Amino acid sequence: MKIAYYLNQGRQKNLYCQIIDDTDKVSFSLNQTIIEEEWHSSKERSPHTESYFVMLTNLNKYLLTKYSELKKTENQGVLKMLKTNVKTLIDVKGIESISNTMGKKGPNQTEIPPISHFELAFQRYSGLKKGEFRTIEKEDKVYFRTNENSIYTIDTYPGLTNRLTSLIQNRAYQHLRKTTDESIWNAVFEGIKVDKQTLLAKLQQELEIFRQHLPHEERLKIDHLAQQKFLDNFSSFKTSYQGIKSCASSACSLERPLLFPLIVLALMNYSNPAIFYEQYCAIEFSGEEWEGIITDENEGEHPTLFFIKTVDLF
């Protein structure tokens, strides 16, 4: 099942939800008005309004959970029933009722599920049986290769959170830049209020750590770059700083690409990192390439959400 949000042109309450499951498709209004200029269509969210971000994140969880419940008892018309259920809640109690309900349940899970649960999720999604696919665990990720050589990866909030936490805590500068999405970090940090001098002081600290304690293998990759050039770029960033919203994008435009990880590290250490991890996961898994799965074994008050997408390599 795929979930997407879009603005319906010409409607005052223009925020709509679309759900697709194989050949079935339904769309409905969420009774919300979004300013068109603020809508980030590529991420299907309103980037300048944190309340909408939380609302759509929790709505996603509700839709996936309710869809799974209906699939257990109904063979046809599941999406129409799901639409009716959600529309009734929205019309009677408002979309905030869904957001509040899911928000009170807390995170889906704090630990990564066992590999057997990943396999059950893949079987539910693909309809394949054991022996018709192969499971590959590589670099803390789980992949599935079918007998027809199609390759998929399945991920979870805890799994992605663990990988992000490892990158941040170990100050893995190169991997942070290469394996995470800069546009998602930009969205995560948007709207954060931070004192300019405090941020710049933390950046200066990260710069010193970077130079003094960089692992040997990482240092070899950058030794050919002049240190003064790096310091000049940092000074230039100080001068051109225009606030937190443009902070990360400004860093990306500098000649020195490793300045971006320093900004991420400084901001992650400025506030509660758990909030940033949750938001990063929510934005990542809301991408149109991901589909959500809930297995029968993981349903209940705190269901585990699995997310699957096709990949070219593992």
C-alpha positions in Angstrom: 0.0 0.0 0.0 1.3 3.5 -0.9 0.2 6.7 0.8 0.6 10.1 -0.8 -0.5 13.6 0.0 -1.1 16.4 -2.5 -2.8 19.8 -2.9 -6.1 19.7 -4.9 -6.0 22.8 -7.0 -9.2 25.0 -6.8 -10.3 23.7 -3.4 -10.2 25.8 -0.3 -9.5 22.8 1.9 -6.9 21.6 -0.5 -4.9 19.0 1.4 -5.8 15.5 0.1 -4.7 12.0 0.8 -4.4 9.3 -1.9 -4.0 5.6 -1.1 -3.0 3.0 -3.7 -3.1 -0.8 -3.3 -2.3 -2.7 -6.5 -5.0 -1.5 -9.0 -7.3 0.0 -6.3 -7.1 3.7 -5.5 -9.0 6.2 -3.3 -8.6 9.9 -2.6 -10.2 12.1 0.0 -9.9 15.5 1.7 -8.2 15.9 5.1 -10.3 19.1 5.7 -7.1 21.2 5.9 -5.9 24.2 4.0 -2.2 24.5 3.0 -0.6 27.6 1.5 0.5 26.5 -1.9 3.9 28.3 -1.7 4.8 26.4 1.5 4.0 22.9 0.1 7.0 20.8 -0.6 5.5 18.4 -3.2 8.6 16.2 -3.5 8.4 15.3 0.2 4.6 15.4 0.4 4.5 17.7 3.4 4.3 21.3 4.4 7.9 22.1 5.3 7.3 25.3 7.3 4.6 23.9 9.7 5.7 21.3 12.3 2.1 20.6 13.3 1.3 19.3 9.8 4.5 17.2 9.7 3.5 15.5 13.0 -0.1 15.1 11.8 0.7 13.4 8.5 3.3 11.2 10.2 0.7 9.9 12.7 -1.9 9.6 10.0 0.5 7.4 8.0 0.8 5.1 11.0 -3.0 5.0 11.5 -3.7 4.2 7.9 -1.2 1.3 7.8 -2.5 -0.2 11.1 -6.2 0.1 10.1 -5.5 -1.3 6.6 -3.8 -4.3 8.2 -6.8 -4.9 10.4 -9.3 -4.7 7.5 -7.2 -7.1 5.4 -7.6 -9.8 7.9 -11.4 -9.9 7.6 -12.2 -8.4 4.2 -11.3 -9.7 0.8 -12.7 -6.8 -1.3 -13.3 -3.1 -0.9 -10.6 -2.6 1.8 -9.6 0.8 0.5 -13.2 2.1 0.4 -13.7 0.9 3.9 -10.5 2.5 5.0 -11.5 5.8 3.4 -14.9 5.7 5.1 -13.4 5.0 8.5 -10.9 7.9 8.2 -13.4 10.3 6.7 -15.9 9.6 9.5 -13.2 10.3 12.2 -12.1 13.5 10.4 -15.6 14.8 9.9 -16.8 14.0 13.5 -13.7 14.6 15.6 -11.2 16.3 13.2 -7.9 14.9 12.0 -6.3 15.9 15.3 -8.1 12.9 16.9 -6.2 10.5 14.7 -2.9 12.3 15.3 -3.5 12.4 19.1 -4.4 8.7 19.2 -1.3 7.6 17.4 0.9 10.1 19.2 -0.1 8.7 22.6 1.0 5.2 21.6 4.6 6.4 21.3 7.2 5.0 19.0 6.5 1.8 17.1 9.4 0.0 18.7 12.7 0.7 20.4 14.5 -2.4 19.3 15.1 -3.8 15.8 12.8 -6.9 15.2 14.4 -10.3 14.6 15.3 -11.3 11.1 12.3 -13.7 11.0 9.9 -10.8 11.3 11.5 -9.1 8.3 11.0 -12.3 6.4 7.4 -12.5 7.4 6.9 -8.9 6.3 8.5 -9.7 2.9 6.3 -12.8 2.5 3.2 -10.8 3.2 4.2 -8.1 0.8 5.4 -10.4 -2.1 3.2 -13.4 -1.6 6.3 -15.6 -2.0 7.1 -18.7 0.1 10.3 -19.7 1.8 12.7 -21.1 -0.9 11.4 -18.5 -3.4 13.7 -15.8 -2.1 17.0 -15.3 -0.3 17.7 -13.1 2.7 20.9 -11.1 2.8 22.1 -9.1 5.8 24.7 -6.5 4.9 25.9 -3.4 6.8 23.0 -3.4 9.2 20.5 -3.6 6.4 18.2 -6.4 5.3 17.8 -7.3 1.6 15.7 -9.9 -0.2 16.5 -11.4 -3.6 13.8 -13.4 -5.4 14.4 -16.3 -7.7 13.7 -13.8 -10.6 16.6 -11.6 -9.4 14.4 -8.8 -8.1 16.1 -7.1 -5.1 14.3 -5.4 -2.2 15.3 -3.9 1.1 13.2 -3.7 4.2 13.8 -1.1 7.0 12.3 0.1 10.2 12.3 3.2 12.4 14.6 1.5 15.0 16.9 0.2 12.3 17.4 3.6 10.6 17.6 5.3 14.0 20.4 2.9 15.1 22.4 3.6 11.9 22.0 7.4 12.2 22.9 7.2 15.9 26.1 5.3 15.1 27.1 7.8 12.4 26.5 10.7 14.8 28.1 9.2 17.9 31.2 7.9 16.0 31.5 11.2 14.0 31.6 9.3 10.8 32.1 12.3 8.6 32.4 10.7 5.2 29.7 8.2 5.8 27.4 10.8 7.2 27.8 12.8 4.0 27.5 9.9 1.6 24.8 7.7 3.2 22.3 10.3 4.5 20.1 12.7 2.6 21.1 16.3 2.9 17.6 17.5 1.9 16.1 15.5 4.8 18.5 17.1 7.3 17.5 20.5 5.9 13.8 19.6 6.6 14.6 18.2 10.0 16.3 21.3 11.2 13.9 23.8 9.7 12.1 25.9 12.2 14.6 25.2 15.1 15.3 28.3 17.1 18.9 28.4 18.1 21.2 31.3 19.2 23.7 32.2 16.4 26.7 32.5 18.7 25.9 29.3 20.5 25.6 27.4 17.2 28.9 28.9 15.8 30.6 28.0 19.1 29.5 24.4 18.7 30.6 24.4 15.1 34.0 25.6 16.2 34.2 22.8 18.7 33.3 20.3 16.0 36.0 21.7 13.8 38.6 21.2 16.5 37.4 17.6 17.1 37.5 17.0 13.4 41.1 18.1 13.0 42.5 16.6 16.2 40.7 13.3 16.5 39.8 12.3 13.0 40.5 8.5 12.6 43.7 7.8 10.7 41.9 6.2 7.7 39.6 9.2 7.4 42.5 11.6 7.7 44.3 10.0 4.8 41.4 10.9 2.6 41.7 14.6 3.3 45.4 15.3 4.0 45.9 16.6 0.5 43.5 19.5 1.2 45.1 22.6 2.7 44.0 23.2 6.3 44.0 27.0 5.7 41.5 26.4 2.9 39.2 24.7 5.3 39.5 27.4 7.9 38.8 30.1 5.3 35.6 28.3 4.3 34.6 28.1 7.9 35.2 31.8 8.4 33.2 32.5 5.2 30.3 30.5 6.6 30.4 32.5 9.8 30.1 35.7 7.8 27.4 34.5 5.5 25.3 32.8 8.2 21.6 33.7 7.6 19.8 31.6 10.2 19.1 27.9 10.8 16.9 27.4 7.8 19.7 28.1 5.3 22.5 26.8 7.5 22.7 23.3 6.0 22.2 24.3 2.4 24.8 27.1 2.8 27.3 24.4 4.0 26.5 22.2 1.0 27.4 25.0 -1.4 30.8 25.6 0.1 33.9 24.2 -1.5 34.5 22.0 1.6 31.9 19.2 1.5 32.8 17.9 5.0 31.5 21.1 6.5 28.0 19.7 6.1 28.6 16.8 8.6 30.0 19.3 11.1 26.8 21.3 11.0 24.7 18.2 11.4 26.8 17.2 14.4 26.6 20.6 16.0 22.8 20.8 15.6 22.3 17.2 16.8 24.2 18.1 20.0 22.2 21.3 20.4 18.9 19.7 21.3 17.4 16.3 22.0 18.7 14.0 19.2 15.8 11.5 19.6 13.4 14.1 18.1 15.7 14.6 15.1 16.0 10.9 14.5 12.3 10.4 14.6 11.7 13.2 12.2 14.5 12.0 9.8 12.9 8.5 9.8 9.4 9.9 9.2 10.5 12.0 6.2 12.6 9.2 4.7 9.8 6.6 4.9 7.2 9.0 3.5 9.1 9.0 0.2 7.1 7.5 -2.6 9.6 4.7 -3.2 8.7 3.2 0.2 5.7 1.0 1.0 4.5 0.2 4.5 3.9 -3.3 5.9 2.5 -4.6 9.1 2.6 -8.3 9.8 -0.1 -10.2 11.8 2.6 -11.1 14.3 3.4 -7.4 15.0 -0.1 -6.0 15.2 -1.6 -4.7 18.4 -1.3 -1.5 20.4 2.3 -0.9 19.3 2.6 -2.4 15.9 6.0 -2.5 14.1 6.0 -0.7 10.8 8.2 -2.2 8.2 9.0 -0.3 5.0 10.0 -1.9 1.7 11.4 -0.6 -1.6 13.1 -2.1 -4.6 16.9 -1.5 -5.1 19.4 -2.3 -7.9 22.2 -3.6 -5.7 22.8 -4.7 -2.1 
